[in-house]
Amino acid sequence: MVARKHSKKRDAILECICSTKSHPTADWVYSQLKPQIPDLSLGTVYRNLAAFKSEGVIASVGTVDGMERYDGNTLPHPHFVCTHCNAVIDVEEIDPPQELALQVHCGSVRDCVLTFYGICNQCVSVDAQ
């Protein structure tokens, strides 16, 4: 792992990811920071997110509606993706994936990603009205 020096932009990008539970895209991070950092480029956001991800500082939740989504919480935990509004929500009501991985006896599990897909409670409520 290469130690990178701190910069205002780099620190702001990391803070933006870590201060939200919305599992944002690079575009969202860019739109949040651009007013405060006028010379910020979308390329800088993408490069820093890729570096943070490779360093293990942030995690990728995967691609939702064609856009990679990021998580500042790198501890293993399941997610729920709404196929209606594309929200990505942390699932806290069930055992973390590493607990489920302990039940696997056919090999040594190194990683486990658990993602549920469906319609979130907000979208179900709106559709019911």
HELIX and SHEET records of a PDB file:
HELIX    1   1 LYS A    8  CYS A   18  1                                  11    
HELIX    2   2 ALA A   26  LEU A   33  1                                   8    
HELIX    3   3 LEU A   42  GLU A   55  1                                  14    
HELIX    4   4 PRO A   97  ALA A  101  1                                   5    
HELIX    5   5 ASN A  121  ALA A  128  1                                   8    
SHEET    1   A 2 ALA A  59  VAL A  64  0                                        
SHEET    2   A 2 MET A  67  ASP A  71 -1                                        
SHEET    1   B 3 VAL A  88  ASP A  90  0                                        
SHEET    2   B 3 HIS A  79  CYS A  82 -1                                        
SHEET    3   B 3 THR A 115  GLY A 118  1                                        
END                                                                             
